[in-house]
């Protein structure tokens, strides 16, 4: 599974907006990898930011 899939899964399971640091703690993945995944997910429209520095899955 790709890192971005893991990140999106963790966000769905958490049920609330998460920062990159929270995702890092939940998954134990390097922060740089999480930042790359966030960038890809933002470009795809898979995540949105309801508040500054927090992200959640987009409602589809």
C-alpha distances in whole Angstrom, upper triangle without the diagonal:
4,7,8,6,7,10,11,11,13,15,16,16,19,21,23,22,20,21,19,20,20,16,16,18,16,13,15,13,16,17,17,13,14,17,15,12,15,17,15,15,18,19,17,19,17,18,22,24,27,28,28,25,23,21,20,18,20,22,22
4,5,5,6,9,10,11,13,15,16,17,19,21,22,21,19,19,16,19,18,15,15,17,16,13,14,12,13,15,14,10,11,13,11,9,12,14,11,12,15,16,15,17,15,16,19,22,25,26,26,23,21,18,18,16,19,21,21
4,5,5,6,9,10,11,12,14,15,16,19,19,18,16,16,13,15,15,11,11,14,13,10,11,8,10,11,11,7,7,10,9,6,10,12,10,11,14,15,15,16,14,14,18,19,22,23,23,19,18,16,16,15,18,21,21
4,5,5,6,8,10,11,12,14,15,17,17,16,14,14,12,15,15,11,12,15,14,11,13,11,12,12,12,9,7,9,8,5,7,9,8,7,11,12,11,13,10,11,14,16,19,21,20,17,16,13,13,12,14,17,18
4,5,5,6,9,10,11,12,14,16,17,16,15,16,14,17,16,12,14,16,14,12,14,12,15,15,15,12,11,13,12,8,10,13,11,9,13,14,12,14,10,12,15,18,20,22,22,20,18,14,13,11,14,16,17
4,6,5,6,9,10,11,12,15,16,15,14,15,13,14,13,10,11,13,10,8,11,10,13,13,14,11,9,13,12,9,11,14,13,11,15,17,15,16,13,13,17,18,21,22,22,19,17,14,13,12,16,18,19
4,5,5,6,9,10,11,13,13,12,10,11,9,12,10,7,9,11,9,8,11,9,12,11,13,10,7,10,11,7,8,12,11,9,12,15,14,14,11,10,13,15,17,18,18,15,13,11,10,10,13,16,18
4,5,5,6,9,10,11,12,11,11,12,12,14,13,9,12,14,12,11,14,13,15,15,16,13,10,12,13,9,9,12,11,8,11,14,12,12,8,8,11,13,16,17,18,16,13,10,8,7,10,13,14
4,5,5,6,9,10,12,13,12,14,14,16,13,10,13,14,11,10,14,14,16,16,18,15,13,15,16,12,13,16,15,12,15,17,15,15,11,11,15,16,18,20,21,19,16,13,11,9,12,14,15
4,5,5,6,9,10,11,9,12,11,12,10,7,10,11,7,8,11,12,15,14,17,14,12,14,16,12,12,16,16,13,16,19,17,17,13,12,15,16,17,18,19,16,14,11,10,10,14,16,17
4,5,5,6,7,7,7,10,10,12,10,8,11,12,10,10,14,14,16,15,17,15,12,14,15,12,11,15,15,12,13,17,16,14,11,9,11,12,13,15,16,14,11,8,6,7,10,12,15
4,6,6,8,9,10,13,14,16,13,11,15,15,12,13,17,17,20,19,21,18,15,17,18,15,14,17,17,13,15,18,16,15,11,10,12,14,15,17,19,17,13,11,8,7,10,11,13
4,6,9,11,11,14,15,16,13,11,14,14,11,12,16,17,20,19,22,19,16,19,20,17,16,20,20,16,18,21,20,18,15,14,16,17,17,19,21,19,15,13,11,10,14,14,16
4,6,8,8,11,13,14,10,10,13,12,9,12,15,16,19,18,21,19,16,18,20,17,16,20,20,17,18,22,21,19,16,14,15,15,15,16,18,16,13,11,9,10,14,15,17
4,7,9,13,15,16,13,12,16,16,13,15,19,20,22,21,23,22,18,20,22,18,17,20,20,17,18,21,20,18,15,13,13,14,13,15,17,16,12,11,8,9,12,12,15
4,6,10,13,14,11,11,15,15,13,16,19,19,21,19,22,21,17,18,21,18,16,19,20,17,17,21,20,17,15,12,12,11,10,11,14,13,9,8,7,9,12,13,16
4,7,10,12,10,10,14,14,13,15,18,18,19,17,19,19,15,15,18,16,13,16,17,14,14,18,18,15,13,10,9,8,7,8,10,9,5,5,5,8,11,12,16
4,7,8,6,7,10,11,10,12,15,15,16,13,16,16,12,13,15,14,11,15,16,14,14,18,18,16,14,11,11,9,10,10,10,8,5,5,6,10,13,15,18
4,5,5,6,9,10,11,12,14,14,14,11,13,14,10,10,14,13,10,13,16,14,14,17,18,17,15,12,12,10,11,10,9,6,5,6,9,12,15,18,21
4,5,5,6,9,10,10,11,10,10,7,10,10,7,7,11,10,8,11,14,13,13,16,18,17,15,12,13,12,14,13,12,8,8,8,11,13,16,19,22
4,5,5,6,9,10,10,10,10,7,11,12,9,10,13,13,12,15,17,16,17,20,21,21,19,16,16,15,17,15,14,10,10,11,14,16,19,22,25
4,5,5,6,9,10,11,12,10,13,14,10,12,15,14,13,16,18,17,17,21,21,20,18,15,16,15,16,15,14,11,9,10,12,15,18,21,24
4,5,5,6,8,8,10,9,12,11,8,10,13,11,10,14,15,14,15,19,19,18,16,13,15,14,16,16,15,12,10,10,11,13,16,19,22
4,6,5,5,5,7,6,10,9,7,10,12,12,12,15,16,16,17,20,21,21,18,16,18,17,19,19,17,14,13,13,15,16,20,23,25
4,6,5,8,9,9,13,13,11,14,16,15,15,19,20,19,20,24,24,24,21,19,20,19,21,20,19,16,14,15,16,18,22,24,27
4,6,8,11,11,15,14,11,14,17,15,15,19,19,18,20,23,23,22,19,17,19,19,20,20,20,17,15,14,14,16,20,22,24
4,5,9,10,13,11,9,13,15,13,14,17,18,17,19,22,21,22,19,17,20,20,22,22,21,18,16,15,16,16,20,23,25
4,7,9,12,11,10,13,15,14,15,18,19,19,21,24,24,24,21,20,22,22,24,24,23,19,18,18,19,20,23,26,28
4,6,9,7,7,10,12,11,13,16,16,16,19,21,21,22,20,19,21,21,23,23,22,18,18,17,18,19,22,25,27
4,6,5,7,9,10,11,13,15,16,17,19,20,22,23,21,19,21,21,24,23,21,18,18,17,19,20,23,27,29
4,5,5,6,9,10,10,12,14,15,16,18,20,21,19,17,19,18,21,20,18,14,15,15,17,19,22,25,27
4,5,5,6,9,10,11,13,14,15,17,19,20,19,17,19,19,22,21,19,15,16,16,18,20,22,26,27
4,5,5,6,9,10,11,12,14,16,17,18,17,16,18,19,22,22,20,17,17,16,17,18,20,24,25
4,5,5,6,9,10,10,12,14,15,16,14,13,15,15,18,18,17,13,13,12,14,15,17,21,22
4,5,5,6,9,10,10,12,14,15,14,13,14,14,17,17,15,12,12,12,14,15,17,21,23
4,5,5,6,9,10,11,13,14,14,13,15,16,20,20,18,15,15,14,16,16,18,21,22
4,5,5,6,8,10,11,12,11,10,13,14,18,19,18,15,14,12,13,13,15,18,19
4,5,5,6,9,10,10,9,8,10,11,14,15,14,11,11,9,10,11,12,16,18
4,6,5,6,9,10,10,10,11,12,16,17,15,13,13,11,13,13,14,18,19
4,5,5,6,9,9,9,12,14,18,19,18,16,16,13,14,13,13,17,17
4,5,5,6,5,6,9,11,15,17,16,15,13,10,10,9,10,13,14
4,5,5,6,6,7,9,13,14,14,13,12,9,10,10,10,13,14
4,5,8,9,10,13,16,18,17,16,16,13,14,13,12,15,15
4,5,8,10,14,17,19,19,18,17,14,13,11,10,13,12
4,6,7,11,13,16,17,16,15,11,11,9,7,10,10
4,7,11,13,16,17,16,14,10,9,6,5,8,9
4,7,10,12,13,12,10,6,5,4,5,8,10
4,6,9,10,10,8,6,6,6,5,9,11
4,5,7,7,6,5,6,9,9,12,15
4,7,9,7,7,7,10,10,12,15
4,6,6,8,10,13,13,15,19
4,6,8,11,15,15,18,21
4,7,10,14,15,18,21
4,7,11,12,15,19
4,7,9,12,15
4,6,9,12
4,6,9
4,6
4
